[in-house]
Amino acid sequence: MVHETSRRRCPWLPFNLVAVVVVSTVVLGYGINHSGIASAFTDPISHIRAQDESIYAHISLRMAERGGWLTPVIMGRYLLQKPPLLVWISGLSLKLFGPTLAALRAPSLIAAVAATGLIFFWIGQSYSLEAAWATVALLLSNPLWHTLARLCYTDMLFALWVISAVYCLHRDAELESRRFRVGFAVSTAAAIMTKSVAGLIPIFVLMLRAMICRRNQVGLARIAQVGAIIVAIAAPWHLYQILVHPQWFWADYVQVQLLGFGTHPPAQSSDESQVWFYSRRLWDSDPVLIGLSILALFPFLLELYRRRSADSALLAAWIAVVAAALVAFRYRNLPYVLYLIPPLAILAAVYLPRWRWRTAVLSAVFLAKVSFASQTWGLPLGRSQPLPSAAALRSYAEQKRPNELIVVSPDDQFYAGTLALPKVRYAFVDPSGVVASYAPHYVYLGITVTTAQFIHLPDLESEFLARLRRAGMNSGEALGTAIVMRSEADVAVLVRASPGSDFLVLSRIGELLPLEALAGHFVMKTEGGWFLLASQPSRDAPSAVFVKAPRW
């Protein structure tokens, strides 16, 4: 039976929904071009920038220009840590509309607007227009909702699929209707194709809600149908990679992403516990939402205890499953908190005792956050401090030099990989070996090399190429793209041994380089405190790969 509890018919709901879509598009889309790739802070407390945006941008650009849509490639190597739904959509957007920031980030913005509209429709249909507008006001005043709506990240797309799946459960608690049964299955499959095993969250919500509210059970036949649809959509890409790139899939998808980051992360941004890390950042980023959610908790739990209605059980299961997933996945990452924002907004808007002018008050809160954009809880509307090396890298790319570029001690969050450069390598000063621990198979394959290995790469190349071929890759493009140095003294060794390469180094490192190490290089100071060590162009240097987008 399709769920009917508390659902009301409101003739003005469609008109209000159109207004929500327009307002959300304007509010969330404003400033989508204001910050460069990877320059936004996804965790302003730990000062972590959006490094993953450079990675997704590189892959999407490569797909749009070269093809190879089935297997994501970055800097010449496969990247199979996550399924490719985001880069498929972003790549298609870039192919259709050109390499612009708006085209790259459009999928996240559309997902954010769709998610906001769907939640408004849900609450307006089941409760009241006032509660629905209050929910939207809470969403649109949340800094994380704003930030991830303007980034080429998987999180907003994933949030949309989860919301869609949970909405299907809300409308049809027993999934008797084919429309909602298929909708739940397709949304869950899309979530898997966006975030791997995290896409199973709707399944766990379904199971936990059934345990809380035993009146609404989904029969085994319907569960089998849902599972069949999920497998039909999500399995083909996974099976293809298992058959065609089995070693790479196992290393990236299982060992690095699930077992590595999931259970024993190679590094963390802080020493805080899982609970304190997320609790602190939830409060610091949006004390209004968290405060109202806490106030709404008592009446919500009271209803859950007395009635155990399908709605309250579903919301409880949603919050509990996402919270448990945050604790279970050991790598701490603030964007994951995004998945808690919608259920908390619903909790605060629906279960808090009604108070006069609440939508107007929450709208005033939004304006206050815009006015104090520099605060952790503020809304900068797309503005962010540029990457320190971005101007120097753009200036270098505009010179159209044919040599490879080695970026030493990078702070560019892999931004150079999205520019029109023939080849980019990164050299890290890493005495503790953290870089190699992120992907140990890169060391075996010759993708991550030491300074000594890079110097002797021509002698080692045949062995590394043989290993790459055994792993399913016939190209040596990725060899030595990550160079690990024991100390800054290795920079001079690297420069001396690479007369045909250009280098971008911090001024404090460049000023200490001995003159003999600079033989064959012209030294130029660039913007932001960087030295460019430019070599003579090689005759057989490759041409640039990507076309640089405006304000990229």
N, C-alpha and C positions, 0 to 999 in steps of 0.2 A: 504494500500500500504506500503510495506517495505521501510523504510527511506533510501534514496540514497544520500542525500545532502552531498557534499564534500567528498564522499567516493572514495578512489582510489585503484586500484589494484596494489599491489607491490609484484613482484615475490620473493623478498628477505625477506618479512615479516615473513614467517614461520621459516627461519633460525635465524633471529634476535630474534624471540620469544623464541626459544630454548636457545639462549644465555642469554636472560633475566631470564629465569627460572633457569639456572645454576648459574648465578651471584647472583640472589636473594637468592637462597638456601644457597650458600656459605656465603654471607654477613650477612644474617639474622640468619642463623643457627649456625654460628661460635660462640662458647662460650655458647651454650644452656645449658651446664652442669656446667658453671662456678659459678653460684650463686645458693645457696640453696633455698629450698621452702620458699616463702614469704619474702625473704631477699631483693629483688630488690625494688627500690623506684619508685612507680607509680606516685608520685607527689614529685619531689625533692625539690620544693620550700617550701612546708609544711612538708617535711620529713615524708611522709606517705608511708609505705611499702605495699607490695602486700599481705595483709591479706587474701583476698578472695582465693588466690591460695591454702592456707592450707585447706580451707573449701572444695574447689572443689577436691583437692587431696584426702582428707579423704573420701568423698563420692564416688569418682571413685575407690579408693582402695577397699572400702567396697562392691561396686557392683561387681568388678572383682573377689573378694574372696568369697562373700556370696550370690551373686545374688540380688534379689529384685530390678530389673531394673526399674520398673514402678514408684516407690516412693523413691526419694532420702532420705537418713537417715544420720544424723551426730551426733555423740556422743549419739546415742540411740533415737534421736527424729527426726521426719519428718522435712524436709526443703522444703517447697513448694513456696518459694518466687519467683522463676523463673522456667520456663519449663526446662527439663533436657537434652536438646540436647547435650550440651558440655560434661556433665559427662557421657552420654551414649558413646560418641565417645572416650573420654579419658579412660573410663573404659574398653572399647573394646581393645584399644591400650595397656593398662596395662595387660590385660588378654592374649593378643597375644604375647607381647614382654617382659613381665616381669615388675616388679616395679622399673623402672628407670626414671630419670628425662627426658631423651630424649623421652621415650614412653609417659610420662604424658603430655609433652609439644608439642608433634608432631602435634596434631590437629591445634594448633595456628600457628605453623610454616608453615604447609601445606596451611592453609588459607591465610597467609600473602604472600606466594609465588604465590598462585593462584590469589589473588587479584591484585598483582603487574603485573603478566602476562596478566590478563584480561584487565587491564587499558592500558598496552602497546599495546595490540592487537587493542583495541578500537581506540586509538589515531593514531597508525600507519596506520590503515585501513582508517580512516576518514580524516587525515590531512597529516602527513609526518613522516618518520622514525626519523628525527631529533627531532621533537616535542615529539614523543613517548619516545625517549631515555632521553630527558630533563625531562619528567614527571617521569620516573623511577628514575632518579638521585635525583629528589626532594623527592620522597618517601623514597628511601634508605638512604637519609641523614637526615631523620626526627627522632629525639630521641624516640618519642612515638611509631612510627612504629616499631622501633627496639625493644623497651622494651616489647611491647605487643605481638610481634612475638615469644618471648621466655618465655612466661608465660602461665600457664593453666588458662586463663581468657576467658570470653565470648566475649570480645570486638572485637578481630580480626576476630573471626568466624562470628560475627554479621556484621562487616564491609564488609566481603566477600559477604554475602547474599544481602546486600543493593546495593553494586556495581553491582552484577549480575542482580538484578531487574532493576536498572537504565539503565544498558547496553541494556537490552531487550527493554526498552522504546526508547532508542537511535536508535536501529536497526529497530524498527517497532513502530512508534509514535502512530498508531491507533490500535495496537495489532491485526491486521488482520490475520497475520500468526499464525497458530496453534503452531508452534515451539516456537515463542517468547511469545505468550500468556500463554502457559503452563510454559515456563521458568520464566516469571514474577511471576506467581501465586505460583510456587513451591519455588522460592527464597523468596518471601514474607512470605509464611508459615514457611519456615526454620528460617527466622528472628524472627517470633513470637515464635517459639519453642526454640529460643536461648535467647531472651530478652523480652518476654512478649509483652505488648502493644506497646513497642518501635518498634516492628516489623511492625507496621502499617505505618512507615515512607515512604516506597515506594508508598503506597496508597495515602498519602498526597502529595507526589511529583507528582504523576499522576494527581491529582485534580488541584494542583496549576499550573502545566505546561499547562493544558487545559484552565485555566483562562487567562494565559499570551499569549498563542498561540492558538487562537481559530480556526485555520485552521486544526489542528490535534485533532479531537475528537474521543473518544472511545465510541462506541455504547453501549446501555444498555444491549443488548444480550451478548456482549463480557464481559462487566463488571460482569454480572451474572455468566458467565462461570468461570471467574477468582475467584469470591467470592466462588463459589461451590468447586473449587479445594482447595482453602485456608482452607475452613471449613473442607473438607474431610481429610486434612493432620493434621491441628492444633487442631481440636475439640476433637478427641478421648481421648487424654491424659487429657485434661481439663475436659471433661465429666466424665472420670473415677475418677478423684480426687474429683469432685463435688459429685458424687454418693457414693464413698467409704469413703472419708475423708472430708465431707462437712465443719465441724467446723474448721478443721485445714487449709483447703484451703482458707476459708474466712478470717481467722485470718492472715495467712502468706501472701497469694497472694494479697489480697485486702487491709486489714487493715494496715499491716506492710509495704509492698512494695509500693503499689499504693497510698493509702491515707496517710500513715505515711511518708515514705521517699519522696514520690512524692509531697506532699503538706505541711506537717509540720514535717520536719526532727527532730529527737530527739537531734542531735548535728551536728555541722558543724566544718570543719577544720580551718575556718577563718571567720572573720566578714565582708568580702568583699561582694559586690553585685554580682549577677549572671554575669552581663556583664563584670565587672571589673575582677572578678575571672578568667574567661575563656580568656578574651582579654590579660590580663597580662601574663598568662601562655603560651598562644599561641606565643606571642612575645618573651618571655624569652627562650622558648624551641627551637624556630626555627625562628630567625629574618630574615633569608634569604628567606624562603618560604613566610612569611607574607609580607616582603618588596616587593618582586616580585609580589605577589598577589595584593597589593595596587596599584602598577604601572600598572598592567594589568586591573585594575577595570574600568578606563575611556574608553579604546577602547572596552571593553566588554559591558559596559552599552550603549555605542554609537551604537554598532551593535544590541543590544537588542531593543533599541528604534527605530532604522531605519527599521530593517528587521523582528524582532521577529521570527527568524528562530526556527525550532524545537530544534536544538542543543543548542542555547543560552538560549532559554526558559527552556529547561530541566536543564541546569546547574544552572540557576538562581533559579529554583524551588528547586533543590537539596540543594543548600547552604542555602536558606531561611528556608526550612522546618527543617533541622538539627539545624540551629541556634535558631529557635523558640523552638525546643524541649529542647535544653540546657537551655534556659531561663525558660521554663514552668515547667520542672522537678526541684523541689526546692532543692534537695540534690545536692551539688556541688562535682563533682568528676572528676579529670583531665582525666582519661581514656576515658570519654565520648567525649572528643575533637577529638579522633581518627577518628570519623565519618566525621569530616570536612576536614581532611588532603587530601583525594583523590580529592574531587572537587576543593579545593584550588590549588593543584598541577596541575590539568588540566587547571584551570583558568590561572595560571602563565605561563605554557608551551605553551598554544595554543593562548592566546589573547595578550600576551606581544609582542610588535613589535620585529621582528626577529633581533638577534644580533649575531655577528660572534663568533664561537667557544663556544656557550653557554653550550653544553653538557660537553665539556672539562673543562669549568670554574666551572660548578656544580660538576663535579667529583673532582676537586681540593678542593671545599668546603667540600665534603665528607671526603677527606683525612685530612683536617684541623680539622674537628670535631673529627676524630679518634685520632689525635695528642693531642687534648685538651679534653680528655675524662672526666676529673673531672669537667668541666664547665657544667652549666645547659643545654647548647645547644650542649654539646659534646656527643660522641658515645662511651660508655664504652665497647661495644661488649660483653655484658653478664656479665661483672665483677660488683660486688657490695660488699659492706661491709656486713659481716655475721651478723646475728642476735646475740645480746649480749649473749643470753642464749642458743644458738644452740649447742655450744660445750658441755656445761654442760648437756643438755638434751640427746645428742647422747651418751655421756659417761655413763649417768644413764641407758639409754635403753640397752646398751651393757652388763650391769650387770645382765640383765634378772631377776630383782627382781619381785616377784609375787604380791606385795602389790599395792594398788592404789596410785597414785601420785596426790598431791594437789599442783598446781603451784600458788604461792602467788604473787600478783602485777605483773602479767605477762607482758613481752615485747616480747613474742615469736610469736605473731600473729597467735596463735593456731597451731604452728608448732608441739607441743607435740602430738597433735591428729593424726599426720601422722606417728608416730613411733611405734615400737613394744612394746607397753605398755598395760597391762591388763585393766587399767581404768584410766582416767585422769579427774580431776576436776579443775576448775579455781576459785580462790578467788580474788575478786576485792575490793580494798579500794575505796569506792564510796559514800561519804557522801551526794552528791547531787542527787543520784538516777538515774543517766544517764543510767546505765546498765539495770535496770528494764524497763526504758522507751523505749528501743529499741524493745522489744517484750513483752508487758504487759501480754499476755496470758501465757507466761512462768512462771510468778509469780503465777497465779491461778493454773497452773498444777503442781507446785512444781519443775519445772526445775531450775528456779532461786529462791534461798532461802536466807534468812538472816542467820547470824551466829547462832542465837538462834534456828531457824527452823532446821538448819542442825544438831545441837547438839541433837535435839529432833526428828530427822527424823524417827527413828523406831516407835515412837508414832503417827506420822503424815502420815506414809507411806500408810496405808489403805485408807485414804481419798484421798490422791493424786493419788493413783492407780485407784480409782473409777472414778476420774475426767479424768484421761488419757484414761480409757476404754470408757467413754462417748464421748471422742474426737476421738475415733477410734484407739487408741494404746493400745495393751495388754501387753506391756513390761514396766518395771520400770527402765530400764537401764539409762534413762535420768534424773532420780530424783537427785536433788542436784548437778548437774554438773556445775552450776554457783552459787557461794556463794558471797553474797554482804556484805561487812563489813563497819561499820560506820567510823572506824579509824584503824590505825595500831595497836592500843592496842588490837583489836579483834583477832590479829594473835595469841597471847599467849593463848587466850581462845580457839581458834580453835585447836591449837596444843595439848593443855592439854586434850581436849575432844576427840582426835582422836589418841589414842596410837597405833592403827593398821595401820595407814596411813603414807606414806612417804610425805615429804614436800620439795619443792624447793623454797627458799626465798632469797631475796637480802641480801647481807652481812650486810648492815646497819640496816636491820630489824632483822636479826638473832642475831647480836651482842647485841641487846637490850632485847632479850627474857629472862625472869627470869629463873633461873635454875630449879625451880619446874615445869615449863611448858615443859621442855625438858625431863622429866622423861620418860624412856622407849624408847628414841630416841638416836641414835648415831649421832653426829654432824661431818660433813665432809665438808671442803672447796672444792669448785669446780672451774673450769675455769670461768673467766669472772666476778668474784666478787659475786658468789652465794654460799649459804649454803645449803647442803643437810641434812635434818633431816630424818635419816633412822630408821624405826621401825623394830622390830622382824617380820620375815615373818609369815603370817597366814597359817595354815595348809590347810584351804579350799579356799585359794586365787585363783582366776581364772587365766587361762593361757593367754599369750599374743595373741592379735588378728591379727596384721599385721606383715608381714616380712619387716624389714627395708631395704630400697634400698641402694646401694652404693652411698655415698656422698649425701644422701637425705637431 
